[in-house]
């Protein structure tokens, strides 16, 4: 019982922090995401045994520069092309296919740290200001959709889940759970269109698909890194939940694709 209360409390604090940060605006949201990104990067470097001083420096310097470079349309698509290519390779290498498994090797570590982690957080920072001013629901919507997807995927999987999704990486995930999460997320996208607006229904529906499908892939990618490292959680900063990376894996992986959608 105590463990359940602790888990609920730490989860509520995390959700409240995200909601407040997105509602208050960019001068609170950006520092919060910057700190969460640093914590997440630290946990990821523990998994892949990366040089922390080197990559923390790159995170600070390159992160700030890239955020402002993203204002330039041509360079934005170039950067997003690099990030999404790294992420797609991580997806293709999930099941250890010979031609793509290199992306999880130590030799590819600089690309995964830079493209997947560092620039992934830059994309997360840029999403709410992609239209030139801060739009709360552009980023809060992503978090809400992923929370809905995770919740309904779990509930559906526990209730009727029988067909394993990728048991070699995440044995508890089921096809039924995945579909349950997808349906709930698309319905939530319709509600966001009705009550939040900002973008049209077509974009909200695509937003929901990205949050559900690509967000779920992000969770599997993180599970793959943890399996390689031989750990259950990426950290212990959130009692009952694990690390920051455990909470942000789906948002981190989906953010570049969301930013690409909003930039088209």
C-alpha positions in Angstrom: 0.0 0.0 0.0 2.8 2.4 0.9 4.6 1.7 -2.4 1.3 2.4 -4.3 0.9 5.7 -2.5 4.5 6.7 -3.2 4.1 5.8 -6.9 0.9 7.8 -7.1 2.4 10.8 -5.4 5.6 11.0 -7.5 3.5 10.5 -10.6 1.1 13.3 -9.6 4.1 15.7 -8.9 5.6 14.9 -12.4 2.2 15.5 -14.1 1.6 18.7 -12.2 5.0 20.0 -13.1 4.4 19.4 -16.8 1.0 21.0 -16.7 2.1 24.1 -14.8 5.2 24.5 -17.0 3.1 24.4 -20.2 0.4 26.7 -18.9 2.7 29.3 -17.4 4.6 29.7 -20.8 8.0 29.5 -22.4 10.0 31.3 -19.6 9.1 28.5 -17.2 8.6 25.6 -19.7 12.0 25.9 -21.4 14.0 25.8 -18.1 11.9 22.8 -16.9 12.5 20.9 -20.1 16.2 21.8 -20.1 16.6 20.4 -16.6 14.6 17.3 -17.3 16.6 16.8 -20.5 19.8 17.0 -18.6 18.6 14.4 -16.1 17.4 12.2 -18.9 20.7 12.5 -20.7 22.5 11.6 -17.5 20.5 8.4 -17.2 21.0 7.5 -20.8 24.8 8.1 -20.5 24.8 5.7 -17.6 23.1 3.1 -19.8 25.5 3.5 -22.8 28.6 4.5 -20.8 29.1 7.8 -22.4 31.5 10.7 -21.4 29.3 12.9 -19.2 31.5 16.0 -19.3 31.7 15.9 -23.1 28.0 15.3 -23.8 26.7 17.7 -21.0 28.8 20.4 -22.7 27.4 19.5 -26.1 23.9 19.5 -24.7 24.2 23.0 -23.3 26.0 24.6 -26.2 24.5 22.8 -29.2 21.0 22.7 -27.6 20.9 26.5 -27.3 22.3 27.1 -30.8 20.0 24.5 -32.4 16.9 26.0 -30.8 17.5 29.3 -32.5 18.7 27.7 -35.8 15.3 25.9 -36.0 13.7 29.2 -36.7 15.4 29.0 -40.2 13.1 26.7 -42.3 15.7 25.1 -44.5 18.0 24.3 -41.5 15.0 23.1 -39.5 14.2 20.4 -42.0 17.9 19.4 -42.3 18.1 19.0 -38.5 14.8 17.1 -38.3 16.0 14.9 -41.2 19.0 13.9 -39.1 17.0 13.3 -35.9 14.3 11.3 -37.6 16.8 9.2 -39.5 18.5 8.2 -36.3 15.2 7.4 -34.7 14.1 5.3 -37.7 17.3 3.3 -37.5 16.7 2.7 -33.8 13.2 1.4 -34.8 14.6 -0.8 -37.6 17.2 -2.2 -35.2 14.8 -3.1 -32.5 14.6 -6.8 -33.3 18.3 -7.0 -34.1 18.2 -7.2 -37.9 21.8 -7.6 -39.1 21.9 -4.6 -41.3 20.5 -2.2 -38.6 21.7 -3.5 -35.3 24.8 -1.3 -35.6 22.8 1.6 -34.3 22.7 0.0 -30.8 26.5 -0.6 -30.8 29.1 1.4 -29.0 30.5 2.8 -32.3 27.1 4.5 -33.0 26.9 6.0 -29.6 27.7 9.6 -30.7 24.8 9.5 -33.2 22.3 8.1 -30.7 23.3 10.6 -28.0 23.3 13.5 -30.4 20.3 12.7 -32.7 18.1 10.7 -30.3 18.7 12.4 -27.0 20.2 15.9 -27.3 18.4 17.1 -30.4 15.3 15.2 -29.4 15.0 17.5 -26.4 15.6 20.5 -28.6 12.6 19.5 -30.7 10.5 19.1 -27.5 11.5 22.7 -26.6 10.6 24.1 -30.0 7.2 22.4 -30.5 5.2 25.0 -28.6 6.8 28.0 -30.4 6.9 26.6 -33.9 4.3 29.2 -35.0 6.3 32.1 -33.6 4.6 32.4 -30.2 4.0 30.0 -27.3 1.0 27.7 -27.8 0.3 25.7 -24.6 -1.7 22.9 -26.2 0.8 22.2 -29.0 3.1 20.7 -26.3 0.6 19.9 -23.5 -1.4 18.0 -26.1 1.5 15.7 -26.8 2.0 14.9 -23.2 -1.8 14.3 -22.7 -2.0 12.1 -25.8 0.9 9.9 -24.6 -0.5 9.7 -21.1 -3.8 8.6 -22.5 -2.1 6.1 -24.8 0.0 4.6 -22.0 -3.0 4.4 -19.6 -5.4 2.7 -22.1 -2.7 0.5 -23.6 -2.1 -0.8 -20.0 -5.8 -1.2 -19.1 -6.6 -2.9 -22.4 -3.6 -5.2 -22.2 -4.4 -6.2 -18.6 -8.0 -6.9 -19.5 -7.9 -8.7 -22.8 -4.2 -8.7 -23.9 -3.2 -12.1 -25.3 -1.0 -11.5 -28.4 2.5 -10.3 -27.5 3.8 -7.3 -29.4 7.6 -7.8 -29.2 8.2 -10.2 -26.3 11.9 -10.3 -26.8 12.1 -6.6 -25.8 9.0 -5.8 -23.7 7.3 -9.1 -22.7 4.3 -7.3 -21.1 3.1 -5.3 -24.1 0.4 -6.8 -26.2 -1.1 -6.1 -29.7 -4.6 -5.6 -28.0 -3.1 -3.1 -25.6 -1.5 -1.2 -28.4 -4.8 -1.0 -30.3 -6.7 0.0 -27.2 -4.2 2.8 -26.6 -4.4 3.9 -30.3 -8.2 4.1 -30.3 -8.3 6.1 -27.0 -5.6 8.5 -28.3 -7.4 9.2 -31.5 -10.6 9.9 -29.7 -8.7 12.3 -27.3 -7.3 14.0 -30.4 -10.8 14.8 -31.5 -11.5 16.3 -28.0 -8.4 18.4 -28.2 -9.5 19.7 -31.6 -12.9 20.6 -30.2 -11.8 22.3 -26.9 -8.2 23.4 -27.6 -8.2 24.2 -31.4 -4.8 25.7 -32.5 -4.6 23.2 -35.4 -7.2 21.6 -37.6 -8.8 18.2 -37.1 -6.7 16.5 -39.7 -3.5 17.6 -37.9 -4.8 16.6 -34.5 -5.7 13.1 -35.8 -2.1 12.8 -37.2 -0.8 14.2 -33.9 -2.7 11.4 -32.1 -1.3 8.7 -34.5 2.2 10.0 -33.9 1.8 10.1 -30.1 0.4 6.6 -30.0 2.3 4.7 -32.7 5.6 6.5 -32.7 5.4 7.1 -28.9 5.0 3.4 -28.4 8.1 2.7 -30.5 10.0 5.2 -28.3 9.0 3.1 -25.3 10.3 0.0 -27.0 13.6 1.7 -28.0 14.2 2.6 -24.4 13.4 -0.9 -23.3 16.0 -2.1 -25.8 18.7 0.1 -24.3 17.8 -1.0 -20.8 17.9 -4.6 -21.8 21.3 -4.2 -23.4 22.5 -2.5 -20.2 20.9 -5.2 -18.0 18.8 -2.8 -15.9 15.1 -2.6 -15.0 14.8 1.2 -14.7 16.9 4.0 -16.1 17.2 5.6 -12.7 15.5 6.0 -9.3 14.7 9.7 -9.2 11.0 9.1 -9.3 10.0 6.5 -6.6 7.8 3.8 -8.0 8.4 4.9 -11.6 12.1 4.7 -12.1 14.0 7.5 -13.8 13.2 10.6 -15.9 14.1 8.7 -19.0 11.5 6.1 -18.1 8.8 8.8 -18.0 9.9 10.8 -21.1 11.0 8.0 -23.5 7.8 8.2 -25.6 7.7 12.1 -25.7 11.4 12.3 -26.5 11.1 9.9 -29.5 7.9 11.3 -30.8 8.8 15.0 -30.5 10.9 15.3 -33.8 8.0 13.7 -35.8 5.5 16.1 -34.2 7.7 19.1 -35.0 8.0 17.8 -38.6 4.2 17.5 -38.9 3.7 21.1 -37.5 6.4 22.5 -39.8 4.9 21.1 -43.1 
